Amino acid sequence: MNGKAEGGRLYERVSRDIAEAIAAGHYEIGQRLPAERNLALHYAVSRPTVREAIIALELDGLVEVRIGSGVYVVACQPRGGKAAPTDVGPFELTEARRAIESETCALAAQRISQETLDDLAGVVAEMQAENERDVVMSEDADRRFHLLVAGASENSALVAAVRMLWDTRARSPQYQLLAAKAHAAGVRPRIEEHAVILEALRTGDPDRARAAMQDHMNHVLESLFEATEVHEMEQARARVAEQRARYSGG
């Protein structure tokens, strides 16, 4: 199957094809799926798309990700007999946020009021206070920060677009599973990056504000990618071989 040739979300097409291959016995229980880069080449898609597909398969209970080893088949059929509902994938969603929120931030820099700047400063302080204590509350402050920036653009269409993206993030099962992985990996809202965005907004410079938001969203994408990192089996074997050599004196 060529991932670009059919309708529907790209990652859904990949996950559906792999699920059908598992059901047909092409991949048996306990078998490791091909390496991520090989799947990406086979389906002519990006590695983030492959990761979104794997997340969908995890939600269905078909595969298990073993960090440092790979992705293994653990069932032939989805839980409940059918695939779970899907939504916008986390990487696709974050790419959209980067594009829309960066331009929204640039516009906000030219129109933002002192009152909103003060509100943003308060939210950053709240985020910092909650970051170590309660990541859920910290992420709620994160959402309010971005919606305040959108509101400062004074463009109702952009406000609606940003709100829709955050609502999609909250309801997407795929994003929620990835968020759980990110929390387990120690990922938290980045206080310093929000502070940089705030400072850029204070200057009234749209280019600086756009760049600050883009930089922040690039780091969000990087952290999501790191949270789903699955190393190749060869890397795990190399580490085992190294350890054996060390302890055997060889």
Summary of the structure (lengths in Angstrom):
residues: 250
radius of gyration: 21.0
end to end distance: 46.4
largest distance: 68.2
contacts: 787
relative contact order: 0.13
helix: 70%
strand: 4%
